[in-house]
Amino acid sequence: MKADAVVVGGGLGGVAAALALLRAGRTVLLSEEHPWLGGQLTSQAVPPDEHSWVERFGVTASYRALRDGIRQYYRDHYPLTAAARAKRELNPGGGHVSRLCHEPRVAVAVIESMLAPYRGSGRLRVLQPYRPIAASCDGDRVSAVLLSGEGREVWASAPFILDATETGELLPLTGTEYVTGFESQADTDEPSAPAEAQPLNMQAVSVCFAIDHVDGDHTIDKPETYDFWREYQPPFWGDRLLSWRCPHPRTLEIMERAFTPNPDDDPLLVEADQRVNPGDGNLWTFRRIAARRNFTEGAYASDITLVNWPMIDYLEGPVIDVPDAERHLKAARELSRSVLYWMQTEAGFPGLRLRGDVTGSADGLAQAPYIRESRRIKALYTVVEQDLSLAVRGDKGAVSYPDSVGVGMYRIDLHPSTGGDNYIDVASSPFEIPLGALIPRRATNLLPASKNIGTTHITNGAYRLHPVEWNIGEAVGALAAFCLDRETTPHAVRESESLLADFQHRLTRDGVELRWPDVTGY
């Protein structure tokens, strides 16, 4: 199968890349291994992690269209109260992690509607569920990728191949140079880096799930490995993993989380602003995705909340570049089921009900694991901690790149890692996305379109969130289309002042912000 571009991976970066190419009049072949497009927003069941200014600026126009579409979908199809329907910045879940907490299936519907006209025209073909298993290369150029799914194999070829997978799967398949885990301080000069590189020390993965709380006993069968997880205690945790106690991500002091199902709160009064409060004090409302009081009486018997909490972080081993990755992924699912079983039995909440219908999976958990850290290309430019750390940069703001292709903002937020490290949480300045971080040093037509860009283990903690991944994908899709139009290469675009200026003009024309106004990080 042939197209102008092959986009492997249908997460947020892959969808944004495909849309950018399609808007530019190009044909796209998009593959995704899970039933839903949307990655961390849908199949991984992670409500959007966004910065404090998201309703005003700091995201691309197409990402804003996605957010607006989600709100409109609720207004069109859900029995909202009159007050919820009238609220301009509707937060359906009234969650504290984001100003737009919502059910994953709604995002799936909106993403599909954004892609629908291109499917109808035949310029977009989606292979699902398919995953890459091999690649064909000619020197520094990738000529085709072998995709497997539905009992068959397909060679997909195009002038540009975009790796939008969650783990950078095309990098080893194509021989593209990459790094994993912690870089050394000697390599990066980062204040938070270790003395020696630790390539297998990566952030924990998590298997999320949705629950509500209703009458009756909804206790699941006891997981096979429950006794192991019940006694499991990381040395820095301050208690067993299966408890309400854990380190505070920013101070590392041991704190006790509250858990109050269906609190008597007004979700329309929730002010989700992580500058003021990370919002994780009460785990129920932290990532609540459906607040029953936003809907007409009786429509929802209970709130629905999304469990992406400290106790489901899997620390026993990485799932990238190890022979036992599948064992660890299976164990991570067992951990999540054990957390639910513990809450239903020992914590005293038998009314907690697993909502696999919300996450669209047979076993009740999210379809896919939430993988925070990918393989990362060795890029023309690598973003390091001192580029955006508020402690380093102060009132100067983050480093401004002449080749900026977008903006983002999030604290450098690293969860505990497979090497035994505690949280690393560093205040950040609102930052830019340099084009140089999106171009491999050697490969000429393979581009990263997700979390696999030229960041370090440290800065990945800020560049891995929903709107940044979307901006990365959109910029890379636009770059591929621009190179096809101009018959040039990504390397040439970055090296030529005139080509770079033309490309940046195209981005701003399409609603991609390249610079921040005068705002201070947190």
Disulfide bonds with the S-S distance in Angstrom:
none
